[in-house]
Amino acid sequence: MPNELTFSPGVDLITDKVAVVMQDRPVIGMSAWLSDALTSARMEDRDVQLVTPKHSRLTWPVRSALFTGVFSRWVVIGSDGEYFDGLNGIRLKWNGEQFLAKEPAVAGQSTSDMHPDYGVQDELVGHLQFTVRVRHKPVDSLLLGGVAEKLFTAATGSGPAGWSTSEPVTQPWSAEALTEYCRDRAPSPTWLIVSGQPGAEFRPAVGTLEVRRVKSGVDETLTLSVAQPGLEFPNVNQIGEWIDAIADDLELVSAMVLGANGEADGTCRPRFLAMPCPIGLAAGNEAVQEHGLDKMLGLEAGNRAMAIGPAHTPAVWYPIGDGRSPRDWDTYSALMRSLIPSGAQAAKA
């Protein structure tokens, strides 16, 4: 159980809006203290604002999990002592309750000016970012971790090296041990960190795994970031084959693949990285059963769609782009409007 927010050891300041965590380390991972601060803050309806110097880097679990709230921010202290947002470069100020975008000095002036420290021009590498969800039947023989084993192997050259509840990762990879840990916590959801193999022969990778009981079974959601040797990404059809291999052996619910930029070691620095762009997405057999395979393959926005997985329970892979063009978001939006009509979206809301 997390501590009450007041007693969370990683929290430096609490207001009615946010919990402020100050860290001064070269690499900031999802430590037990930071994880406790995040969970404690969410239980008390507060977001977390992380304050770091400009030389700090974030691991993927921190980058992907910490900044989901409305008031969540990565607050970076610039070389001039000013604050800026590490994810978008906007200058920030403290208003007594939280860090917010700095107001313009002149009325009517744009507030979107970026801090100069955000415009670092050092070399970048490509990062493949995956979000893949599979569903299991809630049976005694259930073994978790298969989606991580398959995707790590395809994207990095080796299966996962280890898993843990926080960083650094401490447990050697064992699907059996991971499953037992999640089973002991059920029906509560479990959030874990999964690391890739070290060594120059493998691509740097780290992911998060969330296991959650749902009405129709047990959902296992993997988010994974994989650093590439350069700026090029694998061909969209090759990535589609990786998702196909997952759908062959597991019940695929959905998948989304993006191309982004980052550091060669897989971390994230507070600098301009450009917008992540879509490579492809997959809709699982549940969606196929609802809409029909022919209809889903015939969508105008998904004109390169292909059936993947077993013939008797197919899913659909939609290639979108190369992970570099922001205009591919238009294709993604059109595809989502076709898959989830506006009336259905309103009903879900």
LOMIPA-801186 format. One record per atom (N, C-alpha, C, O): residue in one letter; x negated, y, z. Coordinates in steps of 0.2 Angstrom, whole numbers, plus 5000, padded with zeros to 4 digits. Layout:
// LOMIPA-801186
AXYZ ...
***
This chain:
// LOMIPA-801186
M499649945000 M500050005000 M499650065000 M499150065003 P499850114996 P499450184996 P499550215003 P500050205006 N499050265004 N499150305010 N499650355009 N499850375003 E499950385014 E500250445014 E499850495011 E499250495012 L500150545007 L499750595003 L499250635008 L498650645006 T499550645013 T499150685018 T498450655020 T497950685022 F498550585020 F497950545023 F497550515017 F497050475018 S497750525011 S497350495005 S496650525005 S496550585004 P496150485005 P495450505006 P495250545000 P494750585001 G495550534994 G495250574988 G495550644987 G495350674983 V496050664991 V496450724990 V496050774994 V495950775000 D495950834990 D495650894994 D496150944996 D496050985000 L496650954992 L497151004993 L497850984991 L497950954986 I498350994995 I499050974993 I499451044993 I499451084998 T499851054988 T500351104988 T501051074986 T501151014986 D501551114986 D502251084984 D502251054977 D502751024975 K501751074973 K501851054966 K501350994964 K501450954961 V500751004967 V500150954965 V499750934971 V499750964976 A499350884969 A498850864974 A498150874970 A498150854964 V497750914973 V497050934969 V496550884972 V496450874978 V496150854967 V495650814968 V494950844965 V494950854959 M494450854969 M493850884967 M493350824967 M493150794971 Q492950814961 Q492450764960 Q491850804956 Q491950834951 D491250784958 D490650804955 D490250744954 D489750734958 R490350714949 R489950654947 R489850654939 R490250684936 P489350624937 P489250614930 P489750584926 P490050604921 V490050524929 V490550484926 V491050474931 V490950444937 I491650494930 I492250484935 I492650434932 I493050434927 G492650374936 G493150324935 G493750314939 G493750354944 M494150264938 M494750264942 M494550224949 M494650164949 S494250264953 S493950234959 S494550214964 S495150234962 A494450174969 A495050164974 A495250224977 A495950224978 W494850274978 W495150334981 W495550374976 W496050404978 L495350374970 L495750414965 L496350374963 L496850414962 S496350314963 S496950274962 S497450284967 S498050294966 D497150284974 D497650294979 D497950364979 D498550374981 A497550414977 A497750484977 A498350494971 A498850524973 L498250454966 L498750454960 L499350424963 L499950454962 T499350364966 T499950334968 T500250374973 T500950374973 S499950394978 S500250434984 S500550494981 S501050514984 A500250534977 A500550594974 A501150574970 A501650614971 R501250524966 R501850504963 R502350484968 R502950504966 M502250454973 M502750434978 M503050494981 M503550494984 E502650554981 E502950614984 E503050664979 E503050724981 D503250644973 D503450684967 D502950744966 D503150804965 R502350724966 R501850774964 R501350754959 R501250684958 D501150794955 D500650774950 D499950784953 D499850824958 V499450764949 V498750764951 V498350814946 V498450804940 Q497950864949 Q497550904945 Q496850884948 Q496650894953 L496450864943 L495750844944 L495250894942 L495250924937 V494850914947 V494350974946 V493650944946 V493450914950 T493250954940 T492650934939 T492150984936 T492451034933 P491550984937 P491051024933 P491051004925 P491350954924 K490751044921 K490851034914 K490450974912 K490550944906 H489950954916 H489550894914 H489850824915 H489550774913 S490450824919 S490750764920 S491050734914 S491350764910 R491050664914 R491450624909 R491950584913 R491850564918 L492550564909 L493050524912 L493050454908 L492950454902 T493150404912 T493250344909 T493950334906 T494450384907 W494150284901 W494750284898 W495350274903 W495850304902 P495250234908 P495750224913 P495950294916 P496550304917 V495550334918 V495650394921 V496050444915 V496550474917 R495750444910 R495950484904 R496650464902 R497050514901 S496850404902 S497450374900 S498050374905 S498650374904 A497850374912 A498350364917 A498450424921 A498950434924 L497950474921 L497950524926 L498350584924 L498650624928 F498450594918 F498750654915 F499350654912 F499450684906 T499850614915 T500450594912 T501050644914 T501550654911 G500950674920 G501450724923 G501450784920 G500950814917 V501950824921 V502050894918 V501550934921 V501250984917 F501350934927 F500850984930 F500150954930 F499650984933 S500050884928 S499350854928 S498950894924 S499050914918 R498250904926 R497750934922 R497050914924 R496950894929 W496650914919 W495950904920 W495650974920 W495551004915 V495450994926 V495251064927 V494451064927 V494151034932 V494151104922 V493451094922 V493151164923 V493451214921 I492651164927 I492351234929 I491751244924 I491251204923 G491851304920 G491451314915 G490751344917 G490651354923 S490251354913 S489651384915 S489651454917 S489251474921 D490251494916 D490351554918 D490751564924 D490951614927 G490951504927 G491351504933 G492051504932 G492451494937 E492251514926 E492951504924 E493251434924 E492851394923 Y493851424924 Y494151364924 Y494451354917 Y494751404914 F494451294914 F494851274908 F495051204908 F494851164912 D495551194904 D495851124903 D495351084899 D495251094893 G495151024902 G494650984899 G494950944893 G494650914889 L495650944892 L495950904887 L496150954881 L496250924875 N496251014882 N496351064876 N496051124876 N496051164872 G495551134881 G495151194881 G495451264883 G495151314884 I496051264885 I496451324887 I496151354894 I496051314898 R496051414894 R495751444900 R496351434906 R496951444904 L496151424912 L496651414917 L496451464923 L495951494924 K496951464927 K496851504934 K497251474939 K497751434938 W497051484945 W497451454951 W497951514953 W497751564955 N498551494954 N499051534956 N499351534963 N499851554965 G498951494967 G499151474974 G499451414975 G499451384981 E499751384970 E500051324970 E499751264965 E499851204967 Q499551294960 Q499251244955 Q498851284950 Q498851344949 F498451244945 F498151284940 F498551284934 F498851234932 L498651344931 L499051354925 L498651394920 L498151414921 A498951394914 A498651434908 A498551504910 A499051534913 K497951534909 K497851604911 K498251654907 K498351644901 E498551704910 E498951754907 E498451794903 E497951814905 P498751824897 P498251864893 P498151934897 P498651954900 A497551964896 A497452024899 A497852084896 A497952134899 V498052074889 V498452124886 V499152094884 V499152034882 A499652134886 A500352104884 A500452094877 A500252124873 G500752034876 G500852014869 G500251974866 G500351944860 Q499651974869 Q499051934867 Q499151864868 Q499451844873 S498951824863 S498951744864 S498651724870 S498051744872 T498951674873 T498551644879 T498251574877 T497951544882 S498151564871 S497951494869 S497151504867 S496951454864 D496851554869 D496151554867 D495751504871 D495851484877 M495251474868 M494851414871 M494251444874 M493951494872 H494051404880 H493451424883 H492851404879 H492951354876 P492351444878 P491751424874 P491451354875 P491151324871 D491451334882 D491151274883 D491551214880 D491251154880 Y492151224878 Y492551174875 Y492351154868 Y492451104865 G491951204865 G491751194858 G491151164857 G490751184852 V490951114861 V490251084860 V490251044853 V490751014851 Q489751054850 Q489651024843 Q489250954842 Q489050934837 D489050924848 D488650864848 D489050814844 D489650814843 E488650764842 E488950704838 E489450664842 E489350654848 L489950644838 L490550604841 L490450534837 L490150524832 V490850494840 V490950424837 V491750414837 V492150444841 G491950364833 G492650354833 G492850304839 G492550264841 H493450314841 H493750274846 H494450244844 H494850284842 L494450174844 L495150144842 L495550144848 L495250114854 Q496150164848 Q496550164854 Q497150114853 Q497550134848 F497250064857 F497850024856 F498250024862 F498050034868 T498950014861 T499450004866 T499849944863 T500249954858 V499749884867 V500149824864 V500549794870 V500249784875 R501149784869 R501549754874 R501849684871 R502049674866 V501749634876 V502049564875 V502449544880 V502449574886 R502949504879 R503349474884 R503349404885 R503249364880 H503349384891 H503349314893 H503949284897 H504349324900 K504049224896 K504649194900 K504349184907 K503849164908 P504849194912 P504549194919 P504549124922 P504949104926 V504049084919 V504049014921 V503449004926 V502949044925 D503448954929 D502848934934 D502248924930 D501648944933 S502248904924 S501648894920 S501348954917 S500848954913 L501649014918 L501449074914 L500749094916 L500549094922 L500349104911 L499649124911 L499549194908 L499649204902 L499349244912 L499349314909 L498649324906 L498149284907 G498549374903 G497849394900 G497649374893 G497149394891 G498149344890 G498049314883 G497949374878 G497549374874 V498349424879 V498349484875 V497749514875 V497449544870 A497449524881 A496749554882 A496249514879 A495749544876 E496249444880 E495749404877 E495749404869 E495149414866 K496349404866 K496349414859 K496149474856 K495749484852 L496349534859 L496149604856 L495449624858 L495149644854 F495249604864 F494549624865 F494049584860 F493549614858 T494249514859 T493849474855 T493749504848 T493249514845 A494349524845 A494449544838 A494049614838 A493749624833 A494149664843 A493949734842 A493249744844 A492949794842 T493049704849 T492349714852 T491849664850 T491249674851 G492049604848 G491549544847 G491549494853 G491149444852 S491849514858 S491849464864 S492549474868 S492849534868 G492649424872 G493249434876 G493049474882 G492449504883 P493549494886 P493449534892 P492849504897 P492749444897 A492549554900 A491949534905 A492249524912 A492049484916 G492749574913 G493049574920 G493649614921 G493849644916 W493949604927 W494549644929 W494449664936 W494149634940 S494849714938 S494849744945 S495449784945 S495849804941 T495649804952 T496149854953 T495849924953 T496249974953 S495249934952 S494950004952 S494249994948 S493949944947 E493950054947 E493250054944 E492750074950 E492950104954 P492150044949 P491949994944 P492249924945 P492449904950 V492249894939 V492649824939 V492149774943 V491549774942 T492449734947 T492149694951 T492249614950 T491849574952 Q492749594947 Q492949524947 Q492749504940 Q492949534935 P492449444939 P492249414933 P492949394929 P493449374933 W492949394923 W493549384919 W493849314921 W493449264920 S494449304923 S494749244924 S495549254923 S495849284927 A495849224918 A496549234917 A496949204923 A497449224925 E496649154925 E496949114931 E496949154937 E497549164941 A496449184939 A496349234945 A496849294944 A497149314949 L496749324938 L497249384937 L497949364938 L498349404941 T498149304935 T498849284935 T499049274942 T499649294945 E498649244946 E498749234953 E498849294957 E499349304962 Y498449344956 Y498449414959 Y499149444957 Y499449474962 C499349444951 C499949474949 C500549434952 C501049464954 R500549374952 R501049334955 R501149344963 R501749344965 D500649354966 D500649374973 D501049444975 D501349454980 R500949484970 R501249554970 R501949554968 R502349604969 A502149504964 A502849504961 A503349514967 A503249484972 P503949544966 P504149574959 P503849644958 P504049684953 S503449674962 S503149734961 S502749734955 S502349684954 P502649794951 P502249794946 P501549794948 P501349814953 T501049774943 T500349774945 T499949814939 T500149794933 W499549854941 W499149894936 W498349874937 W498149884943 L498049854932 L497349834933 L496949864927 L497149884922 I496249864928 I495749884924 I495449824921 I495249774925 V495249824914 V494949764911 V494349794907 V494449844903 S493749764908 S493149794905 S492949744900 S492949684900 G492549774895 G492249734889 G491549714891 G491249734897 Q491249674887 Q490549644889 Q490049704888 Q490049744883 P489549704892 P489049754891 P488549724886 P488549664884 G488149774883 G487649744878 G487749784872 G488249794869 A487149794868 A487149824862 A487549794856 A487749814851 E487549724857 E487949684852 E488649684852 E489049664848 F488949714858 F489649724858 F489849794858 F489449844860 R490449814856 R490649884856 R490949904863 R491349864866 P490749954865 P490949974872 P491749984872 P492050014868 A492049954877 A492749954878 A492949944885 A492649914889 V493549974886 V493849964893 V494649974892 V494850014887 G495049944896 G495749944895 G496049944902 G495749934907 T496749954901 T497149944907 T497649894906 T497949884900 L497849854911 L498349804910 L498949814915 L498749814921 E499549824913 E500149834917 E500549774916 E500749754911 V500749734922 V501149684922 V501849704926 V501749724931 R502349694923 R503049714926 R503549664924 R503649644918 R503949654929 R504549604928 R505149644925 R505249704928 V505449624920 V505949654917 V506549604916 V506449544918 K507149624914 K507749574914 K507649514910 K507849464912 S507249524905 S507149464900 S506549424901 S506349384897 G506149444906 G505549404907 G504949444911 G505149484915 V504349444909 V503849474911 V503449514906 V503249484901 D503349574906 D503049614901 D502349624903 D502149644909 E501849624898 E501149634899 E500949684894 E500949674888 T500749744896 T500549794892 T499849814893 T499549834898 L499449804887 L498749824887 L498649884883 L498849894878 T498249934886 T498049994883 T497249984882 T496949964887 L496949994877 L496249984876 L495950034871 L496250054866 S495350054873 S494950104869 S494350074868 S493950044872 V494150074861 V493550044859 V493150094855 V493350114850 A492550104857 A492050154854 A491750114848 A491550054848 Q491750154842 Q491450124836 Q490750144835 Q490550194838 P490350114830 P489750134829 P489650204826 P489150234827 G490150224822 G490150284819 G490850314819 G491250304824 L490950354814 L491650384814 L492150344810 L492750364810 E491950294806 E492350254802 E492750204806 E492450174811 F493350184804 F493750134808 F493850074803 F493750084797 P493950014806 P494149954802 P494749974798 P495150014799 N494749934792 N495349944788 N496049934791 N496049884795 V496549974789 V497149964793 V497449894792 V497749864796 N497249854786 N497549784785 N497149744790 N497449694792 Q496549754791 Q496149714796 Q496449714803 Q496449664806 I496549784805 I496849794811 I497549754812 I497749724817 G497949754806 G498549724806 G498449644807 G498949614810 E497949614805 E497749544806 E497649534813 E497849484816 W497349584817 W497249574824 W497949564827 W498049524832 I498349614826 I499049614829 I499449554827 I499849524831 D499349534821 D499649474818 D499449414822 D499849364824 A498849404824 A498549354828 A498849354835 A499049294838 I498949414838 I499349414844 I500049394844 I500349354848 A500449414838 A501149394837 A501149324836 A501749294837 D500649284833 D500749214832 D500749174838 D501149124838 D500449194843 D500449154850 D500849184855 D500949154860 L500949254855 L501349284861 L501949324858 L501949334852 E502449334862 E503049364860 E502849444860 E502849474865 L502749464854 L502549544853 L503149584854 L503749574851 V503149634858 V503749684859 V503549744855 V503949764851 S502949764855 S502749824851 S502049834851 S501649804855 A501749874846 A501049894846 A500949954843 A501349974838 M500449994845 M500350064842 M499550064842 M499250054847 V499250084836 V498550094835 V498450164833 V498750184828 L497950194836 L497750264835 L497050264833 L496650224836 G496850314829 G496150334828 G495950404832 G496350444831 A495450404836 A495250464840 A494550474840 A494150434836 N494250524843 N493550534844 N493350534851 N493750534856 G492750524853 G492450524859 G491750504860 G491350514855 E491450484865 E490750474866 E490550404864 E490950364864 A489950394863 A489650334861 A489750274866 A489850224864 D489750304872 D489850254878 D490550234880 D490650204884 G491050264876 G491750254877 G492050304882 G492650304883 T491650354885 T491950404889 T492250464886 T492250464880 C492450504890 C492750574887 C492450634890 C492450634896 R492250674886 R491950734889 R492450794888 R492850784883 P492450854892 P492850904891 P492650944885 P492351004885 R492850924879 R492650964873 R493150944867 R493550894868 F493150984862 F493650974856 F493450914853 F492950894851 L494050874852 L493950804849 L494450794843 L494350744840 A494850844842 A495350834836 A495850794839 A495850754844 M496450794835 M497050754837 M496950684835 M496750664830 P497150634840 P497150564838 P497650564832 P498150594832 C497550514828 C498050504822 C498250434821 C497850384823 P498850424819 P499050354819 P498750304813 P498550334808 I498650244815 I498350194810 I498950144808 I499050134802 G499350124813 G499850084812 G500250064818 G500050074824 L500850034817 L501250014823 L501649954821 L501749934815 A501849914826 A502149854825 A502849854829 A502849874835 A503349824826 A503949814830 A504049734831 A503949704826 G504249714837 G504249644838 G504949614836 G505349644833 N504949544838 N505549504835 N506149524838 N506649524835 E506149554844 E506849584847 E507149634842 E507749634841 A506649684840 A506949734835 A507149704828 A507649724825 V506749654826 V506949614820 V507649584820 V508049584816 Q507749554826 Q508349514827 Q508949564827 Q509549554825 E508849624830 E509349684830 E509549704823 E510049724822 H508949724819 H509049754813 H509049714807 H509349734802 G508749654807 G508649614801 G508049624798 G507749684797 L507649564796 L507049574793 L506949614787 L506549654786 D507449594782 D507449634776 D507549704777 D507249744773 K507949724781 K508049794782 K507449834785 K507249884783 M507049794790 M506549824792 M505949824788 M505449874788 L505849774783 L505349774778 L505549824772 L505049844769 G506149844772 G506349894766 G506349964768 G506650004764 L506149984774 L506250054776 L505750094771 L505250074770 E506050154769 E505750194764 E505050224767 E504550224764 A505050234774 A504450264777 A503950214779 A503350224780 G504150154778 G503650094779 G503550054773 G503649994773 N503450084768 N503450044761 N502849994761 N502849964756 R502349994765 R501849944765 R501949894771 R501549854773 A502549894773 A502749844779 A502649774777 A502749754772 M502449734782 M502349664781 M502549624787 M502449644793 A502849564786 A503049524792 A502449484794 A501949464791 I502349484801 I501849454805 I502149404810 I502749404811 G501749364813 G501949314818 G502249254814 G502249244808 P502549214819 P502849154816 P503449164811 P503849214812 A503549124806 A504049134802 A504749134805 A505249164803 H504849094810 H505549084813 H505649144818 H506249154820 T505149174821 T505249234825 T504749294823 T504249314827 P504849324817 P504349364814 P504449434818 P504949454820 A503849474818 A503849544819 A503649574813 A503549544808 V503549644813 V503449684807 V502849734809 V502849764814 W502349734804 W501749774805 W501849834800 W501949814794 Y501849894802 Y501849954798 Y501149994797 Y501050024802 P500849984792 P500250024791 P500450094790 P500850104786 I500050144793 I500250214792 I499650254789 I499750284784 G499050244792 G498550294789 G497850264791 G497750204794 D497350304790 D496650294792 D496350314799 D495850304800 G496850344803 G496650364809 G496350434809 G496050454814 R496350474803 R495950534803 R496450594800 R496250654801 S496950574798 S497450634795 S497950644799 S498450604800 P498050714802 P498650734806 P499250724802 P499750724805 R499250734795 R499850724791 R500150654792 R500750644791 D499750604794 D500050544795 D500550534801 D500950494801 W500550584805 W501050594810 W501750604807 W502250584810 D501850634801 D502450644798 D502750574796 D503350564797 T502250534793 T502450464791 T502750424798 T503250394797 Y502350434803 Y502550404809 Y503250424812 Y503650384813 S503350494812 S503950514814 S504550494809 S505050474812 A504450494803 A504950464798 A505150394800 A505650374800 L504650354801 L504650284802 L505050274809 L505550234809 M504950314814 M505250304820 M505950324820 M506450294823 R506150374816 R506850394815 R507250344811 R507850334813 S506850304807 S507250244804 S507350194808 S507850154808 L506850174813 L506850124817 L507350134823 L507650094825 I507350194825 I507750214831 I508150274829 I507950334830 P508750264826 P509150324824 P509250374829 P509250354835 S509450434828 S509450494833 S510050474838 S510050494843 G510550444835 G511150424839 G510950374845 G511150384851 A510550324843 A510250274848 A509850314853 A509850294859 Q509350354850 Q508950394855 Q509350434860 Q509150434866 A509850464858 A510250504862 A510650464867 A510650474873 A510850404865 A511150354870 A510650334875 A510850324881 K510050314873 K509550294878 K509350354883 K509250334889 A509350414880 A509250464885 A509750474890 A509750524894 
***
